[in-house]
């Protein structure tokens, strides 16, 4: 009986450690994109690009994304992240943004408009 209880404790301990490590891993993944990003260009599906002038930003917070587009104002969307897919809610519709490339100072996100190239 003692051996069974010891094995059960080991299994429960390993399960708790796995859950804690897993949730820490997901939190740090989401934290990498959190912050104020400068939108430098948009790459369209046909390969053409739009080099953007200063004044265009994307602010990513833990539960909202705000696009600040010069001469067009700002729009804020609640979102959730699952792996590399950000699902935004806009006017009751869900829109998917796919993280193409993620680094400390550069982020590329495929959106329905085109691929946003962002930097910090």
ZADO-1210 file (C-alpha; in nm, 4 decimals, padded with zeros to 6 digits):
<atoms>
<atom x="00.0000" y="00.0000" z="00.0000" code="UNK" pos="1"/>
<atom x="00.2841" y="00.2387" z="00.0868" code="UNK" pos="2"/>
<atom x="00.4445" y="00.1756" z="-00.2537" code="UNK" pos="3"/>
<atom x="00.1168" y="00.2615" z="-00.4318" code="UNK" pos="4"/>
<atom x="00.0807" y="00.5898" z="-00.2398" code="UNK" pos="5"/>
<atom x="00.4427" y="00.6826" z="-00.3174" code="UNK" pos="6"/>
<atom x="00.3848" y="00.6160" z="-00.6882" code="UNK" pos="7"/>
<atom x="00.0633" y="00.8177" z="-00.6815" code="UNK" pos="8"/>
<atom x="00.2442" y="01.1118" z="-00.5172" code="UNK" pos="9"/>
<atom x="00.5144" y="01.0941" z="-00.7850" code="UNK" pos="10"/>
<atom x="00.2561" y="01.0957" z="-01.0654" code="UNK" pos="11"/>
<atom x="00.0670" y="01.3894" z="-00.9138" code="UNK" pos="12"/>
<atom x="00.3916" y="01.5829" z="-00.8597" code="UNK" pos="13"/>
<atom x="00.5019" y="01.5242" z="-01.2208" code="UNK" pos="14"/>
<atom x="00.1589" y="01.6300" z="-01.3476" code="UNK" pos="15"/>
<atom x="00.1725" y="01.9540" z="-01.1473" code="UNK" pos="16"/>
<atom x="00.5254" y="02.0319" z="-01.2690" code="UNK" pos="17"/>
<atom x="00.4195" y="01.9677" z="-01.6293" code="UNK" pos="18"/>
<atom x="00.1189" y="02.1980" z="-01.5980" code="UNK" pos="19"/>
<atom x="00.3243" y="02.4764" z="-01.4384" code="UNK" pos="20"/>
<atom x="00.6009" y="02.4538" z="-01.6991" code="UNK" pos="21"/>
<atom x="00.3474" y="02.4409" z="-01.9808" code="UNK" pos="22"/>
<atom x="00.1624" y="02.7514" z="-01.8638" code="UNK" pos="23"/>
<atom x="00.4898" y="02.9399" z="-01.8131" code="UNK" pos="24"/>
<atom x="00.5938" y="02.8496" z="-02.1655" code="UNK" pos="25"/>
<atom x="00.2667" y="02.9787" z="-02.3141" code="UNK" pos="26"/>
<atom x="00.2824" y="03.3000" z="-02.1133" code="UNK" pos="27"/>
<atom x="00.6310" y="03.3841" z="-02.2339" code="UNK" pos="28"/>
<atom x="00.5302" y="03.3094" z="-02.5935" code="UNK" pos="29"/>
<atom x="00.2447" y="03.5606" z="-02.5722" code="UNK" pos="30"/>
<atom x="00.4608" y="03.8133" z="-02.3865" code="UNK" pos="31"/>
<atom x="00.7076" y="03.8264" z="-02.6777" code="UNK" pos="32"/>
<atom x="00.4593" y="04.0154" z="-02.8947" code="UNK" pos="33"/>
<atom x="00.3190" y="04.2402" z="-02.6220" code="UNK" pos="34"/>
<atom x="00.4111" y="04.6040" z="-02.6706" code="UNK" pos="35"/>
<atom x="00.4197" y="04.9012" z="-02.9051" code="UNK" pos="36"/>
<atom x="00.5151" y="04.8168" z="-03.2652" code="UNK" pos="37"/>
<atom x="00.5906" y="05.0543" z="-03.5517" code="UNK" pos="38"/>
<atom x="00.4275" y="04.9452" z="-03.8768" code="UNK" pos="39"/>
<atom x="00.6978" y="04.9874" z="-04.1422" code="UNK" pos="40"/>
<atom x="00.5353" y="04.8237" z="-04.4437" code="UNK" pos="41"/>
<atom x="00.2516" y="04.6111" z="-04.5725" code="UNK" pos="42"/>
<atom x="00.3278" y="04.3319" z="-04.8206" code="UNK" pos="43"/>
<atom x="00.0266" y="04.2411" z="-05.0334" code="UNK" pos="44"/>
<atom x="-00.0637" y="03.8969" z="-05.1737" code="UNK" pos="45"/>
<atom x="00.0637" y="03.9932" z="-05.5209" code="UNK" pos="46"/>
<atom x="00.4078" y="04.0726" z="-05.3733" code="UNK" pos="47"/>
<atom x="00.3770" y="04.4486" z="-05.3986" code="UNK" pos="48"/>
<atom x="00.4641" y="04.6520" z="-05.0908" code="UNK" pos="49"/>
<atom x="00.3530" y="04.9726" z="-04.9286" code="UNK" pos="50"/>
<atom x="00.6373" y="05.1425" z="-04.7401" code="UNK" pos="51"/>
<atom x="00.4632" y="05.3302" z="-04.4625" code="UNK" pos="52"/>
<atom x="00.5640" y="05.6712" z="-04.3376" code="UNK" pos="53"/>
<atom x="00.6026" y="05.7458" z="-03.9680" code="UNK" pos="54"/>
<atom x="00.2894" y="05.7495" z="-03.7570" code="UNK" pos="55"/>
<atom x="00.1490" y="05.3966" z="-03.8070" code="UNK" pos="56"/>
<atom x="00.1511" y="05.1623" z="-03.5090" code="UNK" pos="57"/>
<atom x="00.0143" y="04.8391" z="-03.3688" code="UNK" pos="58"/>
<atom x="-00.0158" y="04.8187" z="-02.9903" code="UNK" pos="59"/>
<atom x="-00.0514" y="04.4644" z="-02.8590" code="UNK" pos="60"/>
<atom x="-00.1703" y="04.4144" z="-02.5032" code="UNK" pos="61"/>
<atom x="-00.2526" y="04.0830" z="-02.3359" code="UNK" pos="62"/>
<atom x="-00.6177" y="04.0978" z="-02.4462" code="UNK" pos="63"/>
<atom x="-00.6464" y="04.3773" z="-02.7065" code="UNK" pos="64"/>
<atom x="-00.4772" y="04.4893" z="-03.0264" code="UNK" pos="65"/>
<atom x="-00.4984" y="04.8527" z="-03.1349" code="UNK" pos="66"/>
<atom x="-00.4150" y="04.9600" z="-03.4909" code="UNK" pos="67"/>
<atom x="-00.3203" y="05.3275" z="-03.5120" code="UNK" pos="68"/>
<atom x="-00.3136" y="05.4307" z="-03.8765" code="UNK" pos="69"/>
<atom x="-00.2066" y="05.7842" z="-03.9661" code="UNK" pos="70"/>
<atom x="-00.4919" y="05.9862" z="-04.1188" code="UNK" pos="71"/>
<atom x="-00.7403" y="05.7019" z="-04.0441" code="UNK" pos="72"/>
<atom x="-00.7523" y="05.6906" z="-03.6655" code="UNK" pos="73"/>
<atom x="-00.7326" y="05.3920" z="-03.4355" code="UNK" pos="74"/>
<atom x="-00.9259" y="05.0700" z="-03.4028" code="UNK" pos="75"/>
<atom x="-00.9128" y="04.8367" z="-03.1044" code="UNK" pos="76"/>
<atom x="-00.9966" y="04.4657" z="-03.1116" code="UNK" pos="77"/>
<atom x="-01.0146" y="04.2045" z="-02.8394" code="UNK" pos="78"/>
<atom x="-00.8195" y="03.8921" z="-02.9356" code="UNK" pos="79"/>
<atom x="-00.7056" y="03.5505" z="-02.8229" code="UNK" pos="80"/>
<atom x="-00.3845" y="03.3749" z="-02.9192" code="UNK" pos="81"/>
<atom x="-00.3537" y="03.0056" z="-03.0005" code="UNK" pos="82"/>
<atom x="-00.0010" y="02.9165" z="-03.1061" code="UNK" pos="83"/>
<atom x="00.0753" y="03.1538" z="-03.3957" code="UNK" pos="84"/>
<atom x="-00.2844" y="03.2525" z="-03.4701" code="UNK" pos="85"/>
<atom x="-00.4379" y="03.5672" z="-03.3265" code="UNK" pos="86"/>
<atom x="-00.8165" y="03.5660" z="-03.3505" code="UNK" pos="87"/>
<atom x="-00.9500" y="03.9210" z="-03.3357" code="UNK" pos="88"/>
<atom x="-01.3145" y="04.0165" z="-03.2933" code="UNK" pos="89"/>
<atom x="-01.4283" y="04.3128" z="-03.5029" code="UNK" pos="90"/>
<atom x="-01.7931" y="04.4144" z="-03.5304" code="UNK" pos="91"/>
<atom x="-01.9015" y="04.0692" z="-03.4128" code="UNK" pos="92"/>
<atom x="-01.6873" y="03.8898" z="-03.6721" code="UNK" pos="93"/>
<atom x="-01.3735" y="03.6886" z="-03.6062" code="UNK" pos="94"/>
<atom x="-01.0645" y="03.7733" z="-03.8084" code="UNK" pos="95"/>
<atom x="-00.7475" y="03.5636" z="-03.8087" code="UNK" pos="96"/>
<atom x="-00.3993" y="03.7099" z="-03.8038" code="UNK" pos="97"/>
<atom x="-00.1162" y="03.4588" z="-03.8534" code="UNK" pos="98"/>
<atom x="00.2238" y="03.5288" z="-03.6985" code="UNK" pos="99"/>
<atom x="00.4700" y="03.4589" z="-03.9800" code="UNK" pos="100"/>
<atom x="00.7890" y="03.5660" z="-03.8045" code="UNK" pos="101"/>
<atom x="00.8489" y="03.6634" z="-03.4440" code="UNK" pos="102"/>
<atom x="01.1689" y="03.8103" z="-03.2997" code="UNK" pos="103"/>
<atom x="01.2515" y="04.0532" z="-03.0211" code="UNK" pos="104"/>
<atom x="01.2537" y="04.3620" z="-03.2448" code="UNK" pos="105"/>
<atom x="01.0653" y="04.2427" z="-03.5568" code="UNK" pos="106"/>
<atom x="00.7227" y="04.0899" z="-03.6067" code="UNK" pos="107"/>
<atom x="00.5502" y="03.9855" z="-03.9291" code="UNK" pos="108"/>
<atom x="00.1796" y="03.9109" z="-03.9232" code="UNK" pos="109"/>
<atom x="-00.0335" y="03.7941" z="-04.2169" code="UNK" pos="110"/>
<atom x="-00.3661" y="03.9778" z="-04.2018" code="UNK" pos="111"/>
<atom x="-00.6593" y="03.9862" z="-04.4444" code="UNK" pos="112"/>
<atom x="-00.5187" y="04.3178" z="-04.5763" code="UNK" pos="113"/>
<atom x="-00.1642" y="04.1868" z="-04.6275" code="UNK" pos="114"/>
<atom x="00.1438" y="04.1024" z="-04.4254" code="UNK" pos="115"/>
<atom x="00.2210" y="04.3663" z="-04.1648" code="UNK" pos="116"/>
<atom x="00.5932" y="04.4178" z="-04.1064" code="UNK" pos="117"/>
<atom x="00.6406" y="04.5618" z="-03.7579" code="UNK" pos="118"/>
<atom x="00.9457" y="04.6697" z="-03.5609" code="UNK" pos="119"/>
<atom x="01.0280" y="04.8105" z="-03.2164" code="UNK" pos="120"/>
</atoms>
